[in-house]
């Protein structure tokens, strides 16, 4: 899962252990940014047989051009009949510079 803008590269490592999914988003500043201060929001929307739930976490990081950072760690229990959409948004000086959406469970390729 990779999304990129001119100034950043955004991706997520995804792991599964039975019905427990772990999403670990990362960001890399591809060039010298206008500011080395980034804000991020990670949200999840789960729905299906087990009901509905939503989570949201946010934070900020400082990275210079060429540097990478991990944005967090989201663990989600997904049962048969459930679906979940995870969205990661990254902002630099209040401007959206990266957006990544991950659908769980992932379908085999």
N, C-alpha and C positions, 0 to 999 in steps of 0.2 A: 504494500500500500504506500504509494508515494504521490505527493502533490507538490508542485513547485511554483514559485513566483520568480520574478527577476532577482529578488534579494534573498530568498530563503529556499531551502529544501525541507520538506516536512514528510515524515514517514512514521509508521508504527510497526513495532514487532508484535506479533500475535501468537499466543501460546494457548493450547487447550489441554486440560487434564480432566477427563470425563466431562461433566457438565459445567466445569469452571473455566472460564475464558479470562485471559490476562491480556490487556492492551497496554503497550508501553510506547507512547509517542515520543519522537525525537525531532529536533530542529537543527538545521545547520545554516549559519549566515554565509551565503555564497559570495558576497562581496562586501566591501565596506559599507555598512548601513548608515542611514542618516543619523541614527541614534543606536547605541548598543543596548538599549533598554527595550525589551519585548514583554508584552502581556499576553497571556494565553487563557483559553477557556476550554475545558474538556467536559462534554455533556454526554449523557447516555439516556436513551428512551427505550425501555423494555416493555413489550406487550405480548399478549398471547394467553394460553390456557391458564397460566398461574397469575394472571392479572396484569396490572400496569405499575411501572415505577419509573422515576426519573431521578437522576443525580446530576450534580454540577460541581465542578471544582475549578478554581482559577488561581493564577499566580503570576509572578513576573520573574524574568531572568535577565542577566546581562551577558551577552556574547558578542565578540568582535567578528569581523570578516574571517571566514575560514574555520571558525570554531563550531563545535557541536554541543548540544545539551539534551538531556533527558527531561521531559516535561512532567513526568509523573508516572503513576502506575494505577490502572483501573482494573479491578477484578469483578467479574459478573457471573453469577450462576444462571445458566440457561438450561431449561428443561425442554423435553420434546414438546413441540407446539408453541414454543416461545421464539420471539425474534427480538433483536436489539440493534439499534442504530447508535453508533458512537461518533460524535463530531468533535474535531479539534480545530480551533480557530486561533490564529496568531496575529497579533497587532504590533505595529511599530509606529510610535507617535500617533496612536488612535486610528491608524489606517490599517485595514485588513490586508495582510501580506501573505497569508497562507490559510488554507482551509482543506481539511481532510475528513472524509466520511468513511466509516467502516461498518459494514453490515454483518451481523452475527446471527446465527452461525454461518460461517463461510461455506459456500458451495464448492465441492471438489472441482478441480480444473480438468 
